[in-house]
Amino acid sequence: MAEASVVHAVDRRLGSRQFAALLHGTSGEHPGYRALAHGVRTLLLDGRVPLHTRLPAERELATALGVSRATVTAAYDVLREGGYVRSRRGAGTWTELPEGQRPASVAAFPAGDGVLDLAVAAPGAPEPELTAALGAAATMLAEHVPTPGYHPYGIPELRAAVAERFTRRGLPTLPDQILITTGAQHALSLTLALLGRQGDRVLVENPSYPNALDAIRGAGLRAVPVPVTEDGWDSGLVESSLRQAAPRIAYLVPDFQNPTGCLMPREQRVRVLETARATGTWLLIDETIADIALDVPPPAPFASLAPHSTAEQVVTVGSLSKTHWGGLRIGWVRAGSRLITELAMKRVPSDMATPVIEQLMALQLLRGMDEVLRERLPRLRAQRDALAASLARHLPEWRWQLPPGGLSLWVDLGRPVASALAGAALGHGVRIEGGSRFGADPGTHEHRLRVPFTLPPELSEQAVRRLAAALAGDLRPLDADRTHRNWVA
């Protein structure tokens, strides 16, 4: 085994009881060795067990499962032969994936004419409001033209408007606790660059927002994945990961998590805050989708639950991309005023300031945000239900849970063909991302597909028909006993 893999593996361990509890859901109470090996592969490919995790010793796992040691030994042998675990004498056994290329992202292929784009989970702009905001911004611009126009913190009026919205949502906020950024991705990257040092650990959800995962990797930080399933977060796993790995930062999307759509319950939020206080971990909370509440009341800001002693550890980012338009590159950071000053100083060498005209437009849109949401949320709810109905008609073997908010369905295809399907779908006029793009560990979630419900019902019906046609072609899934060379990128 490569030495680097051993180093990463030491950071991730699974106790025998914890592993047995996970396996009981996939391989039965007293599995044979092939069922046990299948269960381990399922957990690994679904992201519920991270790559480079040290597995329990054979005797310990046999006791926890109530099977013979020979059964566990044979299962580990099958997994080694398939490339799903590697062992080192005297050091233990770790999860791996077979050698091969990482499935390609369709983001490299721009959507052409006639292509239905499901790779981006973002709605189109509310045109009347956007046009009105542009007109109002042009009028207000006269006040700013005599100035140099550089506002590293953001224009004062917009900082005050964002702060006021946090306050109305239940988190008292002052304007000097707000930094305006060029989109939420800029806010994430800037915060990671300030708080993280190369080699630091960052706790991340698995699956998670792929651009955030890319930013974490690009900053030289090490991801510590914790699984998010249709049932949400496992509080015990999150807390044990925080305590054992002691990550510098934890990046979480608690509000309609991207891509699963899960909403973190209040009691879990409180426990995360308590554990982060004990470990000294910064909580980087992504609220980009928090306002897209379809079946539940809009959640209060995560940081509103933080006691005074922990409040300075919570950094919240958001934007107008999901509520209004991604082409309006306006985001923000909400944090302690001292950290906001450090972030503003950090941004200047690479990004002097966000354009004033766009900030003025954002100011107008924030003032009318409640009206936009009253019109937009029922339409998104109808589009979600129409997409679910189309999938049920044309692809009845697929499974998903209807999320209470957000912008997409996290669909279980039943077999690991997501990358192959995404590639084939391009030929049928649909651009969509396979589940592997959202995995903290490359190569996982190959049986998943994120399907946004941002298209009108008639177009989503067309997209589903095209996906069904692509699926009917010659797709080559990942065989559980073969390597990734069988994947179609």
C-alpha positions as CSV (number, residue, x, y, z in Angstrom):
1,M,0.0,0.0,0.0
2,A,1.2,3.5,-0.8
3,E,2.5,5.3,2.3
4,A,0.2,8.3,1.7
5,S,-2.8,6.0,1.9
6,V,-1.6,4.6,5.3
7,V,-1.2,8.1,6.7
8,H,-4.7,9.2,5.7
9,A,-6.1,5.9,6.9
10,V,-4.8,6.4,10.4
11,D,-7.0,9.5,10.7
12,R,-10.2,7.4,10.1
13,R,-11.2,4.4,12.2
14,L,-14.4,2.5,12.6
15,G,-15.2,0.7,15.8
16,S,-16.5,-2.9,15.5
17,R,-19.9,-2.0,17.1
18,Q,-20.3,1.0,14.9
19,F,-19.4,-0.9,11.8
20,A,-21.6,-3.8,12.7
21,A,-24.6,-1.4,13.1
22,L,-24.0,0.0,9.6
23,L,-23.6,-3.5,8.1
24,H,-26.8,-4.8,9.6
25,G,-28.8,-2.5,7.3
26,T,-27.1,-3.8,4.2
27,S,-26.2,-7.4,4.7
28,G,-28.6,-8.8,7.4
29,E,-28.1,-9.9,11.0
30,H,-25.8,-12.9,10.4
31,P,-24.5,-12.6,6.8
32,G,-22.4,-15.1,4.9
33,Y,-19.1,-13.9,3.7
34,R,-20.3,-12.8,0.2
35,A,-23.2,-10.8,1.7
36,L,-20.8,-9.3,4.2
37,A,-18.4,-8.2,1.4
38,H,-21.4,-6.8,-0.6
39,G,-22.4,-4.8,2.5
40,V,-19.0,-3.3,2.9
41,R,-18.9,-2.3,-0.8
42,T,-22.4,-0.8,-0.5
43,L,-21.4,1.3,2.4
44,L,-18.2,2.4,0.7
45,L,-19.8,3.3,-2.7
46,D,-22.7,5.1,-0.9
47,G,-20.2,7.3,1.0
48,R,-21.3,6.0,4.4
49,V,-17.8,4.7,5.1
50,P,-15.1,7.0,3.8
51,L,-12.1,5.9,1.8
52,H,-8.9,5.1,3.7
53,T,-10.8,4.2,6.8
54,R,-9.3,1.5,9.1
55,L,-11.7,-1.4,9.5
56,P,-12.1,-3.4,12.7
57,A,-9.8,-6.4,13.1
58,E,-11.4,-9.7,11.9
59,R,-11.9,-11.2,15.4
60,E,-13.5,-8.0,16.7
61,L,-15.9,-7.6,13.8
62,A,-16.9,-11.3,14.0
63,T,-17.8,-10.9,17.6
64,A,-19.8,-7.7,16.9
65,L,-21.7,-9.4,14.0
66,G,-22.2,-12.7,15.7
67,V,-20.5,-14.7,12.9
68,S,-17.4,-16.8,12.7
69,R,-14.0,-15.2,12.2
70,A,-13.6,-17.3,9.1
71,T,-16.6,-15.5,7.6
72,V,-15.0,-12.1,8.2
73,T,-11.6,-13.3,6.9
74,A,-13.3,-14.6,3.7
75,A,-15.2,-11.4,3.2
76,Y,-12.0,-9.3,3.6
77,D,-10.3,-11.6,1.1
78,V,-13.1,-11.0,-1.5
79,L,-12.8,-7.2,-0.9
80,R,-9.0,-7.3,-1.3
81,E,-9.3,-9.2,-4.5
82,G,-11.8,-6.6,-5.9
83,G,-9.6,-3.7,-4.8
84,Y,-12.0,-2.4,-2.1
85,V,-9.7,-2.9,0.8
86,R,-5.9,-3.1,1.3
87,S,-4.1,-4.6,4.2
88,R,-0.7,-4.3,5.6
89,R,0.7,-6.9,8.0
90,G,0.8,-5.6,11.5
91,A,-1.0,-2.4,10.6
92,G,-4.5,-3.3,9.7
93,T,-7.0,-3.1,6.8
94,W,-8.3,0.0,5.1
95,T,-11.0,0.8,2.6
96,E,-10.0,1.6,-0.9
97,L,-11.4,1.8,-4.4
98,P,-10.1,-0.2,-7.4
99,E,-7.5,1.5,-9.6
100,G,-8.9,3.6,-12.4
101,Q,-9.9,7.1,-13.5
102,R,-12.2,9.3,-11.6
103,P,-15.5,9.7,-13.5
104,A,-15.5,12.9,-15.6
105,S,-17.7,15.9,-14.7
106,V,-20.1,17.2,-17.4
107,A,-19.3,20.7,-16.3
108,A,-16.5,20.6,-18.8
109,F,-19.1,20.4,-21.6
110,P,-21.1,23.5,-22.1
111,A,-24.8,23.1,-22.8
112,G,-25.5,23.7,-26.5
113,D,-28.6,24.6,-28.4
114,G,-31.5,22.3,-27.5
115,V,-29.7,20.8,-24.5
116,L,-31.7,20.8,-21.3
117,D,-29.4,21.8,-18.5
118,L,-29.8,19.9,-15.2
119,A,-26.2,20.2,-14.2
120,V,-26.8,23.5,-12.4
121,A,-29.4,23.6,-9.6
122,A,-30.3,27.2,-9.9
123,P,-33.5,28.9,-11.1
124,G,-33.7,31.6,-13.8
125,A,-34.0,35.2,-12.8
126,P,-37.4,36.8,-11.8
127,E,-37.3,39.1,-14.8
128,P,-39.6,42.0,-13.8
129,E,-37.9,42.4,-10.4
130,L,-34.4,42.2,-11.9
131,T,-35.3,44.8,-14.5
132,A,-36.8,47.1,-11.9
133,A,-33.7,46.6,-9.7
134,L,-31.4,47.5,-12.5
135,G,-33.4,50.7,-13.2
136,A,-33.3,51.7,-9.5
137,A,-29.6,50.9,-9.3
138,A,-28.9,53.2,-12.3
139,T,-30.6,56.0,-10.5
140,M,-28.7,55.5,-7.2
141,L,-25.4,55.1,-9.0
142,A,-25.2,58.9,-9.4
143,E,-24.4,59.1,-5.6
144,H,-21.5,56.7,-6.0
145,V,-19.9,57.9,-9.2
146,P,-17.9,60.8,-7.6
147,T,-16.2,58.2,-5.3
148,P,-13.4,55.8,-6.2
149,G,-16.0,53.0,-6.0
150,Y,-13.8,50.5,-4.0
151,H,-15.6,49.0,-1.1
152,P,-13.7,45.9,0.2
153,Y,-16.3,45.4,2.9
154,G,-19.2,46.2,0.6
155,I,-21.3,49.4,0.3
156,P,-22.7,50.4,3.7
157,E,-26.3,50.3,2.5
158,L,-26.1,46.7,1.4
159,R,-24.2,45.6,4.5
160,A,-27.0,47.1,6.6
161,A,-29.7,45.4,4.5
162,V,-28.1,42.0,4.9
163,A,-27.6,42.5,8.6
164,E,-31.2,43.6,9.0
165,R,-32.5,40.4,7.2
166,F,-30.4,38.2,9.6
167,T,-31.9,40.1,12.5
168,R,-35.5,39.6,11.2
169,R,-34.7,35.9,10.9
170,G,-33.7,35.6,14.5
171,L,-30.0,36.4,14.6
172,P,-29.3,40.0,15.8
173,T,-26.6,41.3,13.5
174,L,-24.8,44.6,13.0
175,P,-23.6,45.9,9.6
176,D,-19.9,45.6,10.7
177,Q,-20.5,41.8,11.0
178,I,-21.2,41.6,7.3
179,L,-18.8,41.3,4.4
180,I,-20.2,41.5,0.8
181,T,-18.5,39.1,-1.6
182,T,-18.6,38.2,-5.3
183,G,-21.0,35.3,-4.8
184,A,-21.1,32.6,-2.1
185,Q,-18.3,30.6,-3.7
186,H,-16.0,33.7,-3.2
187,A,-17.2,33.8,0.4
188,L,-16.4,30.1,1.0
189,S,-12.9,30.3,-0.6
190,L,-12.0,33.5,1.2
191,T,-13.0,32.0,4.6
192,L,-11.1,28.8,4.0
193,A,-8.0,30.7,3.0
194,L,-8.1,32.8,6.1
195,L,-9.0,30.1,8.7
196,G,-7.2,27.1,7.2
197,R,-3.6,26.2,6.8
198,Q,-2.3,23.7,4.4
199,G,-2.8,20.2,5.8
200,D,-5.5,21.2,8.3
201,R,-8.5,18.9,8.5
202,V,-12.0,20.1,7.4
203,L,-15.0,18.1,8.4
204,V,-17.4,17.8,5.4
205,E,-20.7,16.2,4.6
206,N,-20.6,13.2,2.2
207,P,-22.2,13.9,-0.3
208,S,-21.7,17.7,-0.4
209,Y,-21.6,20.8,-2.6
210,P,-18.9,19.9,-5.2
211,N,-17.5,23.4,-5.7
212,A,-16.9,23.7,-1.9
213,L,-15.2,20.3,-1.9
214,D,-13.0,21.6,-4.8
215,A,-12.2,24.8,-2.8
216,I,-11.2,22.7,0.2
217,R,-8.9,20.5,-1.9
218,G,-7.5,23.5,-3.8
219,A,-6.5,25.1,-0.4
220,G,-4.5,22.1,0.5
221,L,-6.9,21.1,3.3
222,R,-7.8,17.5,4.2
223,A,-11.4,16.5,4.1
224,V,-12.9,14.4,7.0
225,P,-16.2,13.1,5.5
226,V,-19.3,12.3,7.6
227,P,-22.2,10.7,5.7
228,V,-25.5,12.3,5.0
229,T,-28.3,9.9,4.0
230,E,-31.9,10.3,3.1
231,D,-32.5,10.2,6.9
232,G,-30.1,13.1,7.4
233,W,-27.1,13.3,9.7
234,D,-25.9,10.8,12.3
235,S,-25.3,12.9,15.4
236,G,-23.0,10.3,16.9
237,L,-20.8,10.2,13.8
238,V,-20.6,13.9,13.5
239,E,-19.7,14.3,17.1
240,S,-17.1,11.5,17.1
241,S,-15.5,12.9,14.0
242,L,-15.3,16.3,15.5
243,R,-13.7,14.9,18.7
244,Q,-11.4,12.3,17.1
245,A,-10.2,14.3,14.1
246,A,-10.3,17.7,15.8
247,P,-10.8,19.5,12.5
248,R,-9.8,23.1,12.1
249,I,-13.1,23.8,10.2
250,A,-16.4,22.0,9.7
251,Y,-18.2,22.9,6.5
252,L,-22.0,22.2,6.8
253,V,-25.1,22.8,4.8
254,P,-27.8,22.3,7.4
255,D,-30.6,23.9,5.5
256,F,-31.9,21.7,2.6
257,Q,-28.5,20.1,2.2
258,N,-27.0,20.0,-1.3
259,P,-27.6,17.5,-2.8
260,T,-29.8,15.5,-0.4
261,G,-32.3,18.2,0.5
262,C,-32.2,17.2,4.2
263,L,-33.0,19.7,6.9
264,M,-30.9,19.4,10.1
265,P,-33.2,19.3,13.2
266,R,-32.7,21.8,16.0
267,E,-31.4,19.4,18.6
268,Q,-28.7,18.2,16.2
269,R,-27.6,21.8,15.6
270,V,-27.3,22.4,19.3
271,R,-25.2,19.2,19.7
272,V,-22.9,20.3,16.8
273,L,-22.4,23.7,18.4
274,E,-21.6,22.1,21.8
275,T,-19.1,19.7,20.3
276,A,-17.5,22.4,18.2
277,R,-17.0,24.6,21.3
278,A,-15.3,21.7,23.0
279,T,-13.0,21.0,20.1
280,G,-12.3,24.6,19.1
281,T,-13.6,23.9,15.5
282,W,-14.7,26.8,13.3
283,L,-18.2,26.1,11.9
284,L,-18.5,27.3,8.3
285,I,-22.3,27.3,7.6
286,D,-23.6,27.5,4.1
287,E,-27.1,29.1,4.0
288,T,-27.2,29.6,0.2
289,I,-30.4,27.5,0.0
290,A,-31.9,28.3,3.4
291,D,-34.7,30.4,1.9
292,I,-36.0,27.7,-0.5
293,A,-38.3,26.2,2.2
294,L,-41.1,24.4,0.3
295,D,-43.0,22.3,2.9
296,V,-41.7,23.7,6.2
297,P,-41.3,27.1,7.7
298,P,-38.0,28.8,6.7
299,P,-35.3,27.8,9.3
300,A,-33.7,30.3,11.6
301,P,-30.0,30.9,11.1
302,F,-27.8,28.1,12.5
303,A,-25.8,30.7,14.4
304,S,-28.9,31.9,16.3
305,L,-28.6,28.8,18.5
306,A,-25.0,29.5,19.4
307,P,-24.4,30.5,23.0
308,H,-22.3,33.6,23.6
309,S,-19.2,31.5,24.2
310,T,-19.5,29.8,20.8
311,A,-20.9,32.6,18.6
312,E,-17.5,33.8,17.4
313,Q,-16.8,30.3,16.1
314,V,-19.7,30.3,13.6
315,V,-19.2,31.9,10.1
316,T,-22.2,32.0,7.9
317,V,-22.2,32.5,4.1
318,G,-25.1,33.2,1.8
319,S,-26.0,34.7,-1.6
320,L,-28.8,35.7,-3.9
321,S,-28.0,33.0,-6.5
322,K,-30.7,30.5,-5.5
323,T,-33.4,33.0,-4.5
324,H,-32.9,35.3,-7.4
325,W,-30.2,34.7,-10.1
326,G,-26.8,33.1,-10.3
327,G,-25.7,35.8,-12.8
328,L,-26.0,38.4,-10.1
329,R,-22.7,37.7,-8.3
330,I,-23.6,38.9,-4.8
331,G,-22.8,36.9,-1.7
332,W,-21.9,37.6,1.9
333,V,-20.2,36.5,5.1
334,R,-21.7,37.0,8.5
335,A,-19.2,36.6,11.4
336,G,-17.7,38.5,14.3
337,S,-16.6,42.1,13.4
338,R,-12.9,41.3,13.9
339,L,-13.0,38.3,11.5
340,I,-14.8,40.4,9.0
341,T,-12.0,42.9,9.1
342,E,-9.4,40.1,8.6
343,L,-11.5,38.8,5.6
344,A,-11.6,42.2,4.0
345,M,-7.9,42.6,4.3
346,K,-7.4,39.0,2.9
347,R,-9.5,39.7,-0.2
348,V,-7.8,42.9,-1.4
349,P,-4.8,41.3,-3.1
350,S,-7.0,39.2,-5.4
351,D,-10.4,40.9,-5.4
352,M,-10.5,44.6,-4.5
353,A,-14.3,44.8,-4.2
354,T,-17.6,43.6,-5.6
355,P,-19.0,45.8,-8.4
356,V,-21.1,48.7,-7.0
357,I,-23.8,48.5,-9.7
358,E,-24.5,44.9,-8.7
359,Q,-24.5,45.7,-5.0
360,L,-27.1,48.4,-5.7
361,M,-29.3,45.9,-7.6
362,A,-28.9,43.5,-4.7
363,L,-30.0,46.2,-2.3
364,Q,-33.3,46.7,-4.2
365,L,-33.8,42.9,-4.5
366,L,-33.3,42.3,-0.8
367,R,-35.9,44.9,0.0
368,G,-38.5,43.0,-2.0
369,M,-37.2,39.5,-1.2
370,D,-40.3,38.3,0.6
371,E,-42.5,39.2,-2.4
372,V,-40.2,37.3,-4.7
373,L,-40.3,34.2,-2.4
374,R,-44.1,34.3,-2.2
375,E,-44.2,34.0,-6.0
376,R,-41.2,31.7,-6.5
377,L,-41.7,29.0,-3.8
378,P,-45.1,27.8,-5.0
379,R,-43.7,27.5,-8.5
380,L,-40.7,25.5,-7.3
381,R,-43.0,23.3,-5.3
382,A,-45.1,22.6,-8.4
383,Q,-42.0,21.9,-10.4
384,R,-40.7,19.5,-7.8
385,D,-43.9,17.6,-7.8
386,A,-44.1,17.5,-11.6
387,L,-40.5,16.2,-11.8
388,A,-41.3,13.5,-9.3
389,A,-44.4,12.5,-11.2
390,S,-42.4,12.3,-14.5
391,L,-39.7,10.1,-12.9
392,A,-42.4,7.8,-11.5
393,R,-43.9,7.4,-14.9
394,H,-40.8,6.9,-17.0
395,L,-38.2,5.5,-14.6
396,P,-40.3,3.6,-12.0
397,E,-37.2,1.7,-10.7
398,W,-35.6,4.8,-9.4
399,R,-36.1,5.8,-5.8
400,W,-35.9,9.1,-3.9
401,Q,-37.4,11.0,-1.0
402,L,-39.2,14.2,-1.6
403,P,-37.2,17.0,0.1
404,P,-38.9,19.6,2.3
405,G,-36.9,22.3,0.5
406,G,-34.0,23.0,-1.8
407,L,-33.8,22.7,-5.6
408,S,-33.2,19.0,-6.4
409,L,-33.9,15.4,-5.9
410,W,-31.2,13.0,-4.8
411,V,-32.1,9.9,-6.8
412,D,-31.1,6.3,-6.2
413,L,-30.6,4.6,-9.6
414,G,-30.4,1.1,-8.1
415,R,-27.1,0.4,-9.8
416,P,-23.8,2.2,-10.3
417,V,-24.3,3.8,-13.7
418,A,-24.5,7.5,-12.9
419,S,-21.3,8.5,-14.7
420,A,-22.1,6.4,-17.7
421,L,-25.7,7.8,-17.8
422,A,-24.4,11.4,-17.5
423,G,-22.1,10.8,-20.5
424,A,-24.9,9.1,-22.5
425,A,-27.4,11.8,-21.6
426,L,-25.3,14.4,-23.4
427,G,-26.0,12.6,-26.6
428,H,-29.7,12.7,-25.9
429,G,-29.7,16.5,-25.2
430,V,-29.5,16.5,-21.3
431,R,-26.6,17.9,-19.3
432,I,-26.6,16.4,-15.8
433,E,-24.1,15.5,-13.1
434,G,-23.5,12.0,-11.7
435,G,-23.5,11.4,-8.0
436,S,-19.7,10.9,-7.9
437,R,-19.3,14.7,-8.5
438,F,-20.8,15.3,-5.0
439,G,-18.7,12.7,-3.2
440,A,-16.0,13.8,-0.7
441,D,-14.2,10.6,-1.8
442,P,-13.9,10.4,-5.7
443,G,-15.6,7.3,-7.1
444,T,-18.4,7.1,-4.5
445,H,-22.2,7.7,-5.0
446,E,-22.1,6.1,-8.5
447,H,-25.6,4.9,-8.0
448,R,-26.9,8.4,-7.4
449,L,-28.0,11.3,-9.6
450,R,-28.9,14.8,-8.6
451,V,-31.9,15.9,-10.6
452,P,-32.8,19.6,-10.1
453,F,-36.4,20.7,-10.4
454,T,-35.6,24.2,-11.8
455,L,-37.1,23.6,-15.2
456,P,-40.8,24.2,-16.1
457,P,-42.9,21.0,-15.9
458,E,-43.1,20.6,-19.7
459,L,-39.2,20.8,-20.0
460,S,-38.6,18.5,-17.0
461,E,-40.9,15.9,-18.7
462,Q,-38.8,16.1,-21.8
463,A,-35.6,15.8,-19.8
464,V,-36.9,12.7,-18.0
465,R,-37.9,11.1,-21.3
466,R,-34.4,11.7,-22.7
467,L,-32.8,10.3,-19.5
468,A,-35.0,7.2,-19.9
469,A,-33.9,6.9,-23.5
470,A,-30.2,7.2,-22.5
471,L,-30.6,4.6,-19.8
472,A,-32.1,2.2,-22.3
473,G,-28.7,2.3,-24.2
474,D,-25.6,0.2,-23.6
475,L,-24.5,1.5,-20.2
476,R,-21.7,-0.3,-18.5
477,P,-22.1,-0.1,-14.7
478,L,-19.4,-0.6,-12.2
479,D,-19.3,-4.3,-11.4
480,A,-18.8,-4.9,-7.7
481,D,-16.1,-7.5,-8.5
482,R,-14.3,-5.5,-11.3
483,T,-12.2,-2.3,-11.4
484,H,-13.1,1.2,-12.4
485,R,-11.8,0.6,-15.9
486,N,-15.4,-0.5,-16.6
487,W,-16.7,3.0,-16.0
488,V,-17.8,5.2,-18.9
489,A,-16.5,8.7,-18.2
